[in-house]
Amino acid sequence: MIGHELAGRYKIIERIGGGGMALVYKAQDILLNRNVAIKVLRQQFVHDEEFIRRFRREAQSAASLSHSNVVSIYDVGQEEDVHYIVMEYIEGQNLNEIIKERAPLQVDEAVRIATQICDALDHAHHNQIIHRDIKPHNILIGRNGRVKVTDFGIARAVTSTTITQTGSVVGSVHYFSPEHAKGVVTGEKSDLYSLGIVLYQMLTARLPFLGESPISVALKHLQEEFDEPREVNPLIPQSVENVILKSMRKNPEERYQSAQEMMADLETCLLPSRLNEPKMEFEEDEDSTRVMPALKTMQRSSHHPDDEPDEDDEEDDDEDRTPGKPKKKWVKPTVIVASVLLFLGIMAGVVMYVNNMLEVPEVTVPGVIGMTEEEAIRTLEGEGLTVDPEVIREYKPNVTEGEVFDQSKPEGTKVKKDSPIQLSVGAAKPLEKMPNLSGKTYEQAVEALTALGIAAEAINKSEENHDEIEAGMIISQNPSPDTDLDPDKAAVSLVVSKGKKFVKMPALVGMTEEQARDAIESRGLVVDAVKQKPSFEVKQGIVMEQWPYEANAEVAPGEKITFFVSSGYPPEALEYNYSVPISPAYEGQESKIRIVFSDALGDNQEAVNKTITTSEWVSVKLLLAPDKHATVQIFRDGRQVETYSVSYSDVKNGTVPQPTMEQPPLPPDMQVDTNPDEGTEGTDGGEEGSDAEDDSAYEWEPGNGNGNGHGRGKGNE
């Protein structure tokens, strides 16, 4: 069954229990994506039409129950020979497991559980459904403490013959009511008797009646008294013991009349005012040890018409006699003798019946180790044995899931037919939960995973940029948190943040505004503002500054950038065209002239660099600021020959002194000595040497720019 999709909807996951009539599996409802429990009818009942009819009818009746303490029935169906009931799956334990682990339970816990069972029974009884199999195995306790009663209607679908054949009595006989043991019709009070035994077991850790065989236990329910709860566990309050005593009366009329009445008593039994109430007393029940009425009824119902009548029949006959006819003296003694013989015959029949029940044939236990659970169950049942529903499930490294690795009775052992064999079955390897690695660094994540047993080689790392998660932190993981995983087989993928994706800041200085915008936006950055700023050095419309990032800095996409564009010269700046004269060293000969100026735009700017042969004027464009004067330097053949200074105030006031042009001298070979004996006045103001021998003795010195150039003669020394 495991792995099978029942009705194309319910995928069987594992077997979780079973009894004499059915097996219970955990399954997944593929349609609704939830876990369910599925009870499947055992194969030996699939051809019993009467049983199947009743099974369906009662399962459908149980489905009509809707209560927080009743396991919900979702579906009933058939697939070929498989008859099944789909019901609510409860995560937790059954009460039998809890009793085995830690009984006796605390009084308040036991009362709380019994109260919820009572509430479930009250709901069922109001819907004309009698459980008839209340026992700890059928009480589920969820992880939240909620009590759930299961198996409603199943016991009712079993005939008396089937009970005996299947051995279901063996599993429940310790919780039978006396009327159930008699085989007479059971009702609501029978469920309350069984609940009393469950409460007794929770508080004392033992059952009220034990015996060597199911028959002996059933007879004790009919004939014997049990040890009172406080004799076994003195910690039980008297008020709680009274609830048990009343619910377990052999006479149904002395028990609680309804589940609601018992629940009301349970809800108040732990009140301080009731804890030490008097012990409940009952009248002697004359029928408590008499089993015969039910057996006699059965025997009488089986009389042949020719059997001897009893005394009552004889008395009836007497009433029909003709008046006046003498009564026969031998009739009464005959009836007495016949009654005694009849009684002895019945007793002999009971003894023979009990002996037949106790004389169970022996069978040899087959070996089922190494088989699957399903194969082992079929094998054991085929040999006339039953499988204990309490299957031990344990993970073994070398045992596959669902494989039997041990059995309670060794192979070849002789045991009674229908003896239970407990199986130990390999369970799936316990899985670990994938931890939530969000908020951890990669190193912390690896540490957490290796602590679970995951190999470092099975951890795959990849990196991505992320605008919100800082570098080195986990962005995502696969498997996701809380996923079940096998550390030995798991492969984990971690995506680690590289932080924001950075781009290099472009160098905007020197670009036009349009060029700067394109450079910013092409890198995913945002132009926050463009500001104008005057400048002496940068042309109008050219970027002169950028903020807040310098060129080549790492910048995250989306960052806002501001840059400054030159608006041109400041308003106080003055432009001035200054004309200066230049001339060669000698008229008509080549001289290399270079003009260098300094102004508000900078120092040592070159204005002219050329060769001339005659004098001329050259205009130099100057920019002056209040705190920056201008100078113009003239170099001829590599030597500085003149310097002019222009102040801001002179330009502003129009008082700039203007230089004058001076005629350069003729070359020495073209000069004429007009008075070799005496020095004469030079033609342009210089005094000629009186002892000059030839034209080469004449030297021209340029003026100072104010027309004060002069000639000087070179006399003999």
C-alpha positions as CSV (number, residue, x, y, z in Angstrom):
1,M,0.0,0.0,0.0
2,I,2.8,2.4,0.8
3,G,3.4,4.7,-2.2
4,H,0.0,3.7,-3.7
5,E,-2.4,6.5,-4.7
6,L,-5.7,5.4,-3.4
7,A,-8.6,6.6,-5.6
8,G,-6.1,8.7,-7.5
9,R,-6.1,11.2,-4.7
10,Y,-4.7,9.8,-1.5
11,K,-1.0,9.0,-1.6
12,I,-0.1,6.4,1.1
13,I,3.0,7.5,3.0
14,E,3.4,5.1,5.9
15,R,1.5,2.7,8.2
16,I,0.8,4.3,11.6
17,G,-1.4,1.7,13.3
18,G,-3.9,-1.1,13.0
19,G,-6.2,-3.5,14.8
20,G,-8.1,-6.7,14.3
21,M,-10.3,-5.3,11.6
22,A,-8.4,-2.6,9.8
23,L,-5.0,-1.0,9.1
24,V,-4.4,2.7,9.5
25,Y,-2.1,4.6,7.2
26,K,-0.8,8.2,7.0
27,A,-1.5,9.6,3.5
28,Q,-1.4,12.9,1.6
29,D,-4.5,14.3,0.1
30,I,-3.1,15.5,-3.2
31,L,-6.1,17.5,-4.1
32,L,-6.2,19.6,-0.9
33,N,-2.5,19.3,0.0
34,R,-3.0,18.0,3.5
35,N,-2.2,14.9,5.5
36,V,-5.0,12.5,6.3
37,A,-5.4,9.2,8.1
38,I,-6.9,6.3,6.1
39,K,-8.4,3.2,7.7
40,V,-8.4,0.3,5.3
41,L,-10.5,-2.8,6.0
42,R,-8.5,-6.0,6.3
43,Q,-8.6,-8.4,3.4
44,Q,-10.4,-11.2,5.3
45,F,-13.6,-9.0,5.5
46,V,-13.8,-7.8,1.9
47,H,-16.1,-10.6,0.8
48,D,-18.5,-10.4,3.8
49,E,-21.3,-8.4,2.2
50,E,-23.3,-8.0,5.4
51,F,-20.2,-6.7,7.2
52,I,-19.3,-4.3,4.3
53,R,-22.9,-3.0,4.3
54,R,-22.9,-2.2,8.0
55,F,-19.3,-0.9,7.8
56,R,-20.4,1.7,5.2
57,R,-23.6,2.6,7.0
58,E,-21.9,3.2,10.3
59,A,-18.9,5.0,8.7
60,Q,-21.3,7.3,7.1
61,S,-23.1,7.8,10.4
62,A,-19.8,8.7,12.1
63,A,-19.1,11.2,9.3
64,S,-22.2,13.1,10.4
65,L,-20.5,13.9,13.7
66,S,-18.9,17.3,13.9
67,H,-17.2,18.1,17.2
68,S,-13.9,19.5,18.3
69,N,-13.2,16.3,20.3
70,V,-14.1,13.9,17.5
71,V,-11.8,12.9,14.7
72,S,-13.5,14.2,11.5
73,I,-14.5,11.8,8.8
74,Y,-13.7,13.2,5.4
75,D,-14.5,10.4,2.9
76,V,-15.6,6.8,2.6
77,G,-15.0,4.7,-0.5
78,Q,-13.9,1.6,-2.2
79,E,-11.2,0.9,-4.8
80,E,-11.5,-2.7,-6.1
81,D,-11.2,-4.9,-2.9
82,V,-10.0,-2.0,-0.8
83,H,-12.7,-0.5,1.5
84,Y,-11.5,2.6,3.3
85,I,-12.4,5.6,5.5
86,V,-10.5,8.9,5.2
87,M,-10.3,10.9,8.4
88,E,-8.5,13.7,10.1
89,Y,-4.8,13.1,10.8
90,I,-3.8,14.1,14.3
91,E,-0.2,15.0,15.1
92,G,0.6,13.5,18.5
93,Q,0.2,10.3,20.6
94,N,-2.6,8.0,21.5
95,L,-3.6,7.8,25.2
96,N,-2.3,4.3,25.5
97,E,1.3,5.5,24.6
98,I,1.0,8.3,27.2
99,I,-0.2,5.9,29.9
100,K,2.7,3.5,29.1
101,E,5.2,6.4,29.3
102,R,4.1,8.3,32.4
103,A,1.1,6.8,34.2
104,P,-0.2,7.4,36.8
105,L,-1.1,10.8,35.3
106,Q,-1.6,14.0,37.4
107,V,-5.2,14.1,38.6
108,D,-6.1,17.3,36.9
109,E,-4.7,16.1,33.6
110,A,-6.6,12.8,33.8
111,V,-9.8,14.6,34.6
112,R,-9.3,17.1,31.8
113,I,-8.8,14.2,29.3
114,A,-11.8,12.4,30.6
115,T,-14.0,15.5,30.4
116,Q,-13.2,16.0,26.7
117,I,-13.9,12.3,26.0
118,C,-17.2,12.8,27.8
119,D,-18.0,15.8,25.7
120,A,-17.3,13.8,22.5
121,L,-19.5,10.9,23.7
122,D,-22.3,13.3,24.6
123,H,-22.3,14.6,21.0
124,A,-22.2,11.1,19.6
125,H,-25.0,9.8,21.8
126,H,-27.2,12.8,20.8
127,N,-26.7,11.6,17.2
128,Q,-27.7,8.0,18.1
129,I,-24.2,6.7,17.7
130,I,-22.7,4.4,20.4
131,H,-19.0,4.0,20.3
132,R,-18.7,0.5,22.0
133,D,-15.0,0.5,21.9
134,I,-13.8,3.3,24.2
135,K,-10.2,2.5,25.1
136,P,-6.9,4.4,25.3
137,H,-5.9,3.2,21.8
138,N,-8.8,5.1,20.4
139,I,-8.1,8.3,22.2
140,L,-5.7,10.7,20.4
141,I,-3.9,13.6,22.1
142,G,-2.8,16.3,19.8
143,R,0.3,18.3,20.3
144,N,-1.9,21.2,21.5
145,G,-3.4,19.0,24.2
146,R,-6.7,18.6,22.3
147,V,-8.3,15.2,22.9
148,K,-9.8,13.4,19.8
149,V,-11.9,10.3,20.0
150,T,-11.7,8.1,16.9
151,D,-13.2,4.8,15.6
152,F,-16.8,5.8,15.9
153,G,-19.2,3.4,14.4
154,I,-16.6,0.6,13.6
155,A,-17.4,-1.6,16.6
156,R,-21.1,-1.3,15.9
157,A,-20.5,-2.7,12.4
158,V,-19.1,-6.0,13.9
159,T,-21.4,-8.9,14.5
160,S,-21.0,-11.1,17.5
161,T,-19.6,-13.9,15.3
162,T,-17.1,-11.5,13.8
163,I,-15.9,-10.3,17.2
164,T,-15.0,-13.8,18.2
165,Q,-13.3,-14.6,14.9
166,T,-11.3,-11.5,14.5
167,G,-10.0,-11.4,18.1
168,S,-11.1,-7.7,18.4
169,V,-12.5,-8.7,21.8
170,V,-9.0,-9.7,22.8
171,G,-7.9,-6.1,22.2
172,S,-10.8,-4.5,24.0
173,V,-12.1,-7.0,26.6
174,H,-10.4,-5.1,29.5
175,Y,-12.7,-2.2,28.7
176,F,-16.0,-4.1,28.2
177,S,-19.1,-3.3,30.2
178,P,-20.8,-6.3,31.9
179,E,-23.7,-6.1,29.4
180,H,-21.2,-6.2,26.5
181,A,-19.6,-9.3,28.0
182,K,-23.0,-10.9,28.3
183,G,-23.6,-10.3,24.6
184,V,-26.8,-8.3,25.2
185,V,-27.6,-5.0,23.5
186,T,-25.3,-2.2,24.7
187,G,-26.2,1.5,24.9
188,E,-24.9,4.8,26.1
189,K,-24.1,3.6,29.6
190,S,-21.8,1.0,28.2
191,D,-19.6,3.7,26.8
192,L,-19.5,5.4,30.2
193,Y,-18.4,2.2,31.9
194,S,-15.5,1.9,29.4
195,L,-14.6,5.6,30.1
196,G,-14.6,4.9,33.8
197,I,-12.0,2.1,33.2
198,V,-9.9,4.5,31.1
199,L,-10.0,7.1,33.9
200,Y,-9.1,4.3,36.4
201,Q,-6.1,3.3,34.3
202,M,-4.9,6.9,33.8
203,L,-4.8,7.4,37.6
204,T,-3.6,4.0,38.8
205,A,-1.4,2.9,35.8
206,R,-3.2,-0.5,35.8
207,L,-6.4,-2.1,34.6
208,P,-9.2,-3.0,37.1
209,F,-9.5,-6.6,35.7
210,L,-6.8,-8.9,34.5
211,G,-6.9,-12.6,33.6
212,E,-5.1,-15.4,31.8
213,S,-7.6,-15.3,28.9
214,P,-10.2,-13.0,27.4
215,I,-13.0,-15.1,28.8
216,S,-11.7,-14.9,32.3
217,V,-11.4,-11.1,32.0
218,A,-15.0,-10.9,30.7
219,L,-16.2,-13.1,33.6
220,K,-14.5,-10.8,36.1
221,H,-16.4,-7.8,34.6
222,L,-19.6,-9.8,35.4
223,Q,-18.8,-11.3,38.8
224,E,-15.9,-9.6,40.6
225,E,-15.2,-6.3,42.3
226,F,-12.1,-4.3,41.5
227,D,-9.6,-2.7,43.8
228,E,-10.8,0.8,44.5
229,P,-8.7,3.6,43.0
230,R,-7.6,5.2,46.2
231,E,-6.4,1.8,47.5
232,V,-4.0,1.8,44.5
233,N,-3.2,5.5,44.4
234,P,-3.9,7.4,47.7
235,L,-3.3,10.7,45.9
236,I,-6.6,10.4,44.1
237,P,-9.2,12.8,45.7
238,Q,-12.4,11.1,47.0
239,S,-14.5,13.1,44.6
240,V,-12.6,11.7,41.6
241,E,-12.8,8.2,43.0
242,N,-16.6,8.6,43.3
243,V,-16.8,9.4,39.6
244,I,-15.0,6.2,38.8
245,L,-17.0,4.1,41.2
246,K,-20.3,5.4,39.8
247,S,-19.3,5.0,36.1
248,M,-18.1,1.4,36.7
249,R,-21.2,0.0,38.4
250,K,-22.2,-3.4,37.1
251,N,-25.8,-2.4,37.1
252,P,-26.3,0.1,34.3
253,E,-29.1,1.8,36.2
254,E,-26.7,2.8,38.9
255,R,-24.3,4.5,36.5
256,Y,-24.5,8.0,35.1
257,Q,-27.7,8.3,33.1
258,S,-25.9,10.2,30.3
259,A,-22.5,11.5,29.2
260,Q,-23.7,15.0,29.9
261,E,-24.3,14.1,33.6
262,M,-20.9,12.4,33.9
263,M,-19.2,15.4,32.3
264,A,-20.9,17.8,34.7
265,D,-19.6,15.7,37.6
266,L,-16.1,15.7,36.1
267,E,-16.1,19.5,35.7
268,T,-16.8,20.1,39.4
269,C,-15.0,17.1,41.0
270,L,-11.7,19.1,41.6
271,L,-13.4,22.1,43.3
272,P,-12.0,22.6,46.8
273,S,-15.5,22.0,48.3
274,R,-15.7,18.5,46.7
275,L,-12.2,17.1,47.2
276,N,-13.0,15.5,50.5
277,E,-16.6,14.6,50.0
278,P,-17.9,11.3,51.5
279,K,-17.3,8.1,49.7
280,M,-20.3,7.1,47.4
281,E,-22.2,4.1,48.7
282,F,-24.4,1.8,46.6
283,E,-27.1,-0.7,47.4
284,E,-26.0,-4.4,47.1
285,D,-26.5,-5.4,43.5
286,E,-28.0,-8.9,43.6
287,D,-27.3,-9.4,39.9
288,S,-23.7,-8.3,40.0
289,T,-22.4,-11.9,40.2
290,R,-25.2,-13.6,38.2
291,V,-24.2,-14.5,34.6
292,M,-27.0,-17.0,34.1
293,P,-29.9,-14.9,33.0
294,A,-28.3,-14.0,29.7
295,L,-27.1,-17.6,29.2
296,K,-30.4,-19.0,30.2
297,T,-32.1,-16.7,27.8
298,M,-29.9,-18.0,25.0
299,Q,-30.5,-21.6,26.1
300,R,-34.2,-21.2,26.2
301,S,-34.3,-19.5,22.9
302,S,-32.6,-22.6,21.5
303,H,-35.1,-25.2,23.0
304,H,-36.6,-27.7,20.6
305,P,-40.4,-27.6,20.6
306,D,-40.4,-31.1,22.1
307,D,-38.4,-30.1,25.2
308,E,-39.8,-30.4,28.6
309,P,-41.6,-27.2,29.7
310,D,-40.5,-25.4,32.8
311,E,-42.5,-24.7,35.9
312,D,-43.9,-21.4,34.6
313,D,-45.2,-23.2,31.6
314,E,-46.8,-25.8,33.8
315,E,-48.5,-23.2,35.8
316,D,-49.8,-21.6,32.7
317,D,-51.1,-25.0,31.7
318,D,-52.8,-25.3,35.0
319,E,-54.7,-22.2,34.5
320,D,-56.0,-23.6,31.2
321,R,-57.3,-26.8,32.8
322,T,-61.0,-27.6,33.0
323,P,-62.3,-26.6,36.4
324,G,-63.0,-29.5,38.7
325,K,-60.4,-31.8,37.2
326,P,-58.0,-33.1,39.9
327,K,-54.4,-31.7,39.8
328,K,-51.7,-34.2,39.2
329,K,-49.3,-34.6,42.3
330,W,-46.3,-35.7,40.2
331,V,-46.2,-32.6,38.0
332,K,-44.4,-30.2,40.4
333,P,-41.6,-32.6,41.5
334,T,-41.1,-33.4,37.8
335,V,-40.7,-29.8,37.0
336,I,-38.2,-29.3,39.8
337,V,-36.1,-32.3,38.7
338,A,-36.3,-31.1,35.1
339,S,-35.1,-27.6,36.1
340,V,-32.2,-29.0,38.0
341,L,-31.2,-31.2,35.1
342,L,-31.6,-28.3,32.8
343,F,-29.4,-26.1,35.0
344,L,-26.7,-28.8,35.2
345,G,-26.9,-29.2,31.4
346,I,-26.4,-25.5,30.9
347,M,-23.5,-25.4,33.3
348,A,-21.9,-28.4,31.5
349,G,-22.4,-26.5,28.2
350,V,-20.7,-23.4,29.6
351,V,-17.8,-25.4,30.9
352,M,-17.4,-27.1,27.5
353,Y,-17.6,-23.7,25.8
354,V,-15.0,-22.2,28.0
355,N,-12.7,-25.2,27.6
356,N,-13.0,-25.0,23.8
357,M,-12.2,-21.3,24.0
358,L,-9.2,-21.9,26.2
359,E,-7.9,-24.8,24.1
360,V,-6.3,-22.8,21.4
361,P,-4.1,-24.7,18.9
362,E,-0.4,-23.8,18.6
363,V,1.3,-22.5,15.5
364,T,4.9,-22.0,14.6
365,V,6.1,-18.4,14.2
366,P,7.6,-17.8,10.8
367,G,10.6,-15.7,10.2
368,V,9.7,-12.3,8.7
369,I,13.0,-10.4,9.3
370,G,14.1,-8.8,6.0
371,M,10.6,-8.7,4.6
372,T,8.6,-5.5,4.0
373,E,6.1,-4.6,6.6
374,E,3.2,-5.6,4.3
375,E,4.8,-8.9,3.4
376,A,5.4,-9.7,7.1
377,I,1.8,-8.9,8.0
378,R,0.5,-11.2,5.3
379,T,2.9,-14.0,6.3
380,L,2.0,-13.8,10.0
381,E,-1.7,-13.6,9.3
382,G,-1.4,-16.5,6.9
383,E,0.0,-18.6,9.7
384,G,-3.0,-17.7,12.0
385,L,-1.1,-15.0,14.0
386,T,-2.0,-11.4,14.6
387,V,0.3,-8.4,14.3
388,D,0.5,-6.1,17.4
389,P,-0.7,-2.7,16.3
390,E,2.1,-1.2,18.4
391,V,4.7,-1.4,15.7
392,I,8.2,-0.3,16.8
393,R,9.5,2.1,14.2
394,E,13.2,2.9,14.4
395,Y,15.8,4.2,12.1
396,K,18.7,1.8,11.4
397,P,21.6,2.8,9.1
398,N,21.6,-0.5,7.3
399,V,17.8,-1.1,7.2
400,T,15.7,0.4,4.5
401,E,12.5,2.2,5.4
402,G,9.6,-0.3,5.8
403,E,11.8,-3.3,6.3
404,V,11.3,-5.6,9.3
405,F,14.5,-5.9,11.3
406,D,13.2,-7.7,14.4
407,Q,10.2,-9.7,15.7
408,S,9.0,-10.2,19.3
409,K,8.9,-14.0,18.9
410,P,11.9,-15.7,17.2
411,E,11.4,-17.8,14.2
412,G,10.4,-21.4,15.0
413,T,8.8,-20.5,18.4
414,K,5.5,-22.3,19.2
415,V,2.8,-20.0,20.3
416,K,-1.0,-20.1,20.6
417,K,-3.0,-19.3,17.5
418,D,-4.0,-15.6,17.2
419,S,-1.1,-14.6,19.4
420,P,0.2,-11.1,18.7
421,I,3.6,-10.7,17.2
422,Q,5.2,-7.3,17.5
423,L,7.3,-6.1,14.6
424,S,10.2,-3.7,14.6
425,V,10.3,-1.9,11.3
426,G,13.0,0.4,9.8
427,A,11.9,4.0,9.8
428,A,13.0,6.8,7.5
429,K,16.2,8.5,8.6
430,P,15.3,11.4,11.0
431,L,15.4,14.5,8.9
432,E,16.9,17.8,10.0
433,K,15.2,21.1,9.6
434,M,16.9,23.6,7.2
435,P,17.8,26.6,9.4
436,N,16.9,30.1,8.5
437,L,20.2,31.7,7.4
438,S,18.8,35.2,6.7
439,G,20.7,37.8,8.5
440,K,23.8,35.7,8.8
441,T,27.2,36.1,7.2
442,Y,28.4,33.4,4.8
443,E,30.8,32.2,7.4
444,Q,28.1,31.9,10.0
445,A,25.9,30.1,7.6
446,V,28.5,27.5,6.8
447,E,29.1,27.0,10.5
448,A,25.4,26.4,11.1
449,L,25.1,24.0,8.2
450,T,28.2,21.9,9.1
451,A,26.9,21.7,12.6
452,L,23.9,19.8,11.1
453,G,26.3,17.4,9.4
454,I,26.2,18.9,6.0
455,A,29.6,18.6,4.2
456,A,31.3,21.8,3.3
457,E,31.7,20.5,-0.2
458,A,27.9,20.3,-0.5
459,I,27.5,24.1,0.1
460,N,27.5,26.1,-3.1
461,K,28.2,29.8,-2.9
462,S,27.3,32.4,-5.5
463,E,27.4,36.2,-5.2
464,E,25.1,38.9,-6.4
465,N,24.9,42.7,-5.9
466,H,22.1,43.8,-3.7
467,D,21.0,47.4,-2.9
468,E,19.7,46.7,0.6
469,I,21.7,43.7,1.9
470,E,25.3,44.6,2.9
471,A,28.2,42.7,1.4
472,G,28.9,39.2,2.9
473,M,25.4,38.6,4.1
474,I,23.1,35.9,2.9
475,I,20.5,37.0,0.3
476,S,18.7,33.7,-0.3
477,Q,19.1,30.0,0.4
478,N,18.0,26.7,-1.2
479,P,16.4,24.6,0.5
480,S,14.2,27.2,2.1
481,P,14.0,27.5,5.9
482,D,12.2,24.6,7.8
483,T,12.5,22.2,4.9
484,D,13.2,18.6,5.9
485,L,16.6,17.5,4.7
486,D,19.0,14.6,5.0
487,P,22.4,16.1,6.0
488,D,24.2,13.2,4.2
489,K,22.5,13.9,0.9
490,A,21.6,17.5,1.0
491,A,23.1,20.1,-1.4
492,V,22.7,23.7,-0.2
493,S,23.0,26.8,-2.4
494,L,23.6,30.1,-0.8
495,V,23.5,33.5,-2.6
496,V,25.7,36.0,-0.9
497,S,25.4,39.8,-1.2
498,K,28.3,41.7,-2.9
499,G,26.6,44.9,-1.7
500,K,25.5,47.6,-4.0
501,K,26.7,47.5,-7.6
502,F,29.2,50.3,-8.0
503,V,30.2,52.2,-11.1
504,K,33.2,54.5,-11.7
505,M,32.4,58.2,-11.5
506,P,33.2,59.8,-14.8
507,A,35.6,62.9,-15.0
508,L,33.1,65.7,-15.8
509,V,35.5,68.6,-15.6
510,G,36.2,70.0,-19.0
511,M,33.0,68.6,-20.5
512,T,30.1,70.6,-21.8
513,E,26.9,70.5,-19.8
514,E,25.3,68.1,-22.3
515,Q,28.3,65.8,-22.3
516,A,28.3,65.7,-18.5
517,R,24.6,64.8,-18.4
518,D,25.1,61.9,-20.8
519,A,28.1,60.6,-18.9
520,I,26.2,60.6,-15.6
521,E,23.0,59.0,-16.9
522,S,24.7,56.3,-19.0
523,R,26.2,54.9,-15.7
524,G,22.8,54.7,-13.9
525,L,23.5,57.9,-11.9
526,V,21.1,60.8,-11.4
527,V,21.8,64.5,-12.2
528,D,20.7,66.2,-9.0
529,A,21.6,69.8,-10.0
530,V,23.6,71.9,-12.5
531,K,24.9,75.1,-11.0
532,Q,26.5,78.1,-12.6
533,K,29.7,79.5,-11.3
534,P,31.8,82.4,-12.6
535,S,35.5,81.7,-13.5
536,F,38.5,83.5,-14.9
537,E,40.1,80.2,-15.9
538,V,37.2,78.2,-17.4
539,K,35.3,79.1,-20.4
540,Q,31.6,79.7,-20.3
541,G,29.5,76.5,-20.6
542,I,32.4,74.2,-19.5
543,V,32.1,72.0,-16.3
544,M,34.6,73.2,-13.8
545,E,33.6,71.1,-10.7
546,Q,31.7,67.9,-9.7
547,W,30.2,66.8,-6.4
548,P,30.1,64.8,-4.2
549,Y,32.3,62.2,-6.0
550,E,35.6,62.8,-7.7
551,A,36.5,61.2,-11.0
552,N,37.0,57.3,-10.9
553,A,35.4,57.0,-7.4
554,E,33.2,53.9,-6.8
555,V,29.6,55.1,-6.8
556,A,26.4,53.1,-6.3
557,P,23.8,53.3,-9.0
558,G,21.1,55.9,-8.3
559,E,23.4,58.3,-6.5
560,K,22.7,61.9,-7.1
561,I,25.4,64.1,-8.7
562,T,25.8,67.8,-8.8
563,F,28.2,69.6,-11.2
564,F,29.2,73.3,-11.7
565,V,29.3,74.9,-15.1
566,S,31.3,78.1,-15.8
567,S,29.1,81.1,-16.4
568,G,32.0,83.0,-17.8
569,Y,34.0,85.8,-16.3
570,P,32.8,87.5,-13.1
571,P,30.9,90.8,-13.6
572,E,33.7,92.8,-12.1
573,A,36.3,91.5,-14.5
574,L,37.6,94.0,-17.2
575,E,38.8,93.1,-20.6
576,Y,41.4,95.4,-22.1
577,N,43.2,95.3,-25.5
578,Y,46.7,96.6,-24.8
579,S,48.8,97.6,-27.8
580,V,52.6,97.3,-27.5
581,P,55.3,98.1,-30.0
582,I,57.8,95.6,-31.1
583,S,60.9,96.1,-33.3
584,P,63.9,94.2,-34.5
585,A,67.3,94.8,-33.0
586,Y,68.3,96.5,-36.2
587,E,66.1,97.9,-38.8
588,G,65.7,95.5,-41.7
589,Q,67.3,92.6,-39.9
590,E,65.3,89.6,-38.5
591,S,64.6,89.4,-34.8
592,K,62.6,86.7,-33.1
593,I,60.0,88.4,-30.9
594,R,58.0,86.6,-28.1
595,I,55.4,88.3,-26.0
596,V,54.3,86.8,-22.7
597,F,51.6,88.2,-20.4
598,S,50.0,87.6,-17.1
599,D,46.5,88.6,-16.1
600,A,43.5,87.3,-14.2
601,L,43.4,84.2,-16.4
602,G,46.9,83.1,-15.4
603,D,50.6,83.8,-15.6
604,N,53.1,83.4,-18.4
605,Q,50.5,83.2,-21.2
606,E,52.1,83.5,-24.6
607,A,50.5,86.1,-26.9
608,V,53.0,86.4,-29.8
609,N,55.9,84.3,-31.0
610,K,57.2,85.4,-34.4
611,T,60.0,86.8,-36.4
612,I,60.0,90.4,-37.6
613,T,62.3,92.7,-39.6
614,T,60.6,96.0,-39.0
615,S,58.8,97.7,-36.1
616,E,55.0,97.2,-35.6
617,W,52.3,97.3,-33.0
618,V,50.8,94.2,-31.4
619,S,47.6,94.0,-29.5
620,V,47.5,91.8,-26.4
621,K,44.0,90.9,-24.9
622,L,44.1,91.2,-21.2
623,L,41.6,90.3,-18.4
624,L,42.0,92.2,-15.2
625,A,40.5,91.6,-11.8
626,P,40.4,93.9,-8.8
627,D,43.2,91.9,-7.1
628,K,45.1,91.0,-10.2
629,H,47.1,93.4,-12.4
630,A,48.4,92.6,-15.8
631,T,52.0,92.5,-17.1
632,V,53.3,92.2,-20.6
633,Q,56.9,91.1,-21.3
634,I,58.6,91.4,-24.6
635,F,61.5,89.1,-25.5
636,R,63.8,89.7,-28.5
637,D,66.1,86.9,-29.6
638,G,65.6,85.3,-26.2
639,R,66.4,88.3,-24.1
640,Q,63.8,90.4,-22.2
641,V,63.9,93.9,-23.7
642,E,60.8,95.5,-22.2
643,T,58.1,95.0,-19.5
644,Y,54.8,96.9,-19.3
645,S,52.4,96.9,-16.3
646,V,48.7,97.5,-16.5
647,S,46.7,98.0,-13.3
648,Y,42.9,97.3,-12.8
649,S,42.3,100.8,-11.5
650,D,44.0,102.4,-14.6
651,V,41.9,100.4,-16.9
652,K,38.7,101.2,-15.0
653,N,39.6,104.9,-14.9
654,G,40.9,105.1,-18.5
655,T,44.3,106.2,-17.4
656,V,46.4,103.4,-18.7
657,P,49.8,104.9,-20.0
658,Q,50.4,104.0,-23.6
659,P,53.8,102.9,-24.9
660,T,55.5,104.7,-27.8
661,M,57.1,103.3,-30.9
662,E,60.9,104.0,-31.3
663,Q,62.7,103.5,-34.5
664,P,65.4,100.7,-34.3
665,P,68.9,101.7,-35.4
666,L,70.4,100.9,-38.7
667,P,72.8,98.0,-38.8
668,P,76.4,99.0,-38.0
669,D,77.5,98.5,-41.6
670,M,74.9,101.1,-42.8
671,Q,75.8,103.8,-40.2
672,V,77.7,107.0,-41.4
673,D,80.3,109.0,-39.3
674,T,79.6,112.7,-40.0
675,N,82.2,114.1,-37.6
676,P,85.0,111.8,-36.7
677,D,86.9,114.3,-34.6
678,E,84.2,115.5,-32.3
679,G,81.2,113.9,-30.8
680,T,78.0,115.2,-32.1
681,E,74.4,115.0,-30.9
682,G,72.8,111.8,-31.9
683,T,69.9,112.2,-34.2
684,D,67.5,110.6,-31.7
685,G,69.1,112.3,-28.6
686,G,72.1,110.1,-27.9
687,E,75.5,111.8,-27.6
688,E,77.9,110.5,-30.3
689,G,81.4,109.5,-29.1
690,S,84.0,112.0,-30.1
691,D,86.7,109.4,-30.8
692,A,84.7,107.1,-33.0
693,E,86.8,105.7,-35.8
694,D,84.0,104.2,-37.9
695,D,80.3,103.4,-38.0
696,S,80.7,100.4,-35.9
697,A,81.5,102.6,-32.9
698,Y,77.8,103.6,-32.8
699,E,75.4,101.6,-30.5
700,W,71.6,102.1,-30.3
701,E,69.9,101.6,-27.0
702,P,66.1,101.3,-27.0
703,G,64.1,103.8,-25.1
704,N,62.2,103.1,-21.9
705,G,58.9,103.2,-23.7
706,N,58.4,106.9,-23.0
707,G,60.4,108.1,-26.0
708,N,63.7,108.3,-24.0
709,G,65.8,106.1,-26.2
710,H,69.2,107.5,-26.9
711,G,72.4,106.8,-28.9
712,R,75.8,106.5,-27.4
713,G,79.2,107.0,-29.1
714,K,82.0,104.6,-28.3
715,G,85.2,106.6,-28.0
716,N,88.7,105.2,-27.9
717,E,89.9,104.2,-24.5
